[in-house]
Amino acid sequence: MPPVVAPASLARLPQLAWLMAHTFSRNRALAVASWPMSVATLLPYALRRVLYRSRDGNGMVIFGRYRPVFDFVLAIALALLIFAGMVATAVALWVTVGPLGVLAAALLFVVIGIAPLAMMSTAGFTMAVGSETPPGQRWTVMALTQRRGTRMSALLLARRLLEAVPPGALVVAVADSPALADGYVRLGFERGAGPRVFRRC
């Protein structure tokens, strides 16, 4: 069944990465430091065409078939490409600037790598499927994000995307907070173990 909303284009990736970094970081400085990792995190889903942006630009969601192994392999492949780019940058800096340039780049890479930890919660380490999850074809909702000071557009976007799920399929998600879990319940989801939720369509 075709989706009722078109996926976000790759050109929207920087904007959506900033939306995620700014929403989940404690302050603007951490958001700026987390932005590159947010781009890397969202890139596999943008390539898979499962990253969506609300019409008002204030909300986003990742929505598609639940394929954790494929997503992991794609993320590893992209991580290796990014690492290769970092090594090439370090070599170029060594040749043109010298050891101080390499040291400055290394410190920048460390900050970029550590900053996203400030965005993460225990829900970020939870698999969307557990022993209590019913069997069947599974779809997933991830990275449900709403710009601070705005309301509902991410949930409304998710509700529209649920219309594309075949009857009888299961949609799974991990709620990042009790408030988000309540939002999923309003969309017809049931509570699973811990932060997990699911909905039979």
Number of C-alpha atoms within 10 A of each C-alpha: 7 9 15 12 16 13 20 21 13 16 9 14 20 16 15 26 23 18 22 25 27 22 18 21 21 12 12 12 11 21 24 17 20 27 24 19 18 23 19 17 15 22 20 21 22 20 13 13 17 21 26 26 25 20 12 9 15 19 27 28 25 22 25 22 15 19 11 12 9 11 14 12 12 16 18 13 13 16 14 11 12 13 12 12 12 15 13 12 14 21 16 14 18 15 12 11 12 13 14 11 17 20 14 13 16 14 12 12 14 11 14 19 14 13 21 20 12 14 17 13 12 9 15 14 9 16 13 24 21 13 8 11 19 15 10 11 15 22 20 21 24 19 19 21 23 22 18 12 7 10 12 15 20 25 22 14 21 25 15 14 21 21 15 15 21 14 10 12 15 22 26 27 27 28 25 19 13 10 10 16 20 15 15 23 15 12 15 15 21 16 20 20 13 11 20 23 23 26 23 18 15
